[in-house]
Amino acid sequence: MNILLIGASGMIGSRVAAEAANRGHEVTGVTRSGKDGTQAADAADVAAITALAKGKDAVVLSIAPPRDGSEPEAPLLAAGRAVLAALRAAGVDRLVVVGGAGSLEIAPGTRLVDAPDFPEIYKKESLSQAALLDVIRAEADDLRWTYISPAAEIAPGERTGAYRKGGDALVGPFITAEDYAVALVDELENPTTPSQRINVAH
């Protein structure tokens, strides 16, 4: 499979790149800097992403909202909409998004981000990721997309190859970034949940 990975240098993106390459897939990494063998492009640049996406089998979007104290929602949604436009222009219909956990339900109608003990420092970022999910659900019905939320906590750790999978309800408190990458590449290889959000945890 020929994959375009936007955000290839991040904690999750770098592990997705390694997992996919180890399985024999061809990965073109994209970062803003273009360092470490990646292509330099901004996710919000439709023309640049279109050019890079042409001929690819799938695009993986693995970017985080800005963490510089500014409002994160607008730039994240601008990048998301630009990537949707680029896929259409490039003739690629498969999109997998590295999503957030905050929009997962911890009880019917209650999201993780709305819990009283949810850390305030992560709230704006989580709400931005939830808004991106809303945009994809509303505007990407012509694409085969999957939005993959991690567990409530994700961090570097051991690759076990094991994980549990759910839908909109949180299935577990933790997953390693390595096993999240396993789940994402599994979904790329065997797309069992197109046009859905899933979440993965140990």
Secondary structure as UniProt FT lines:
FT   STRAND          2..6
FT   TURN            7..9
FT   HELIX           11..22
FT   TURN            23..24
FT   STRAND          26..31
FT   TURN            36..37
FT   STRAND          39..40
FT   TURN            43..44
FT   HELIX           46..53
FT   TURN            54..55
FT   STRAND          58..61
FT   HELIX           73..90
FT   STRAND          94..98
FT   TURN            102..103
FT   STRAND          105..107
FT   TURN            108..109
FT   STRAND          110..111
FT   HELIX           112..114
FT   TURN            116..117
FT   HELIX           120..122
FT   HELIX           123..139
FT   TURN            141..142
FT   STRAND          144..149
FT   STRAND          153..155
FT   STRAND          164..166
FT   STRAND          174..176
FT   HELIX           177..189
FT   TURN            194..195
FT   STRAND          196..201
//
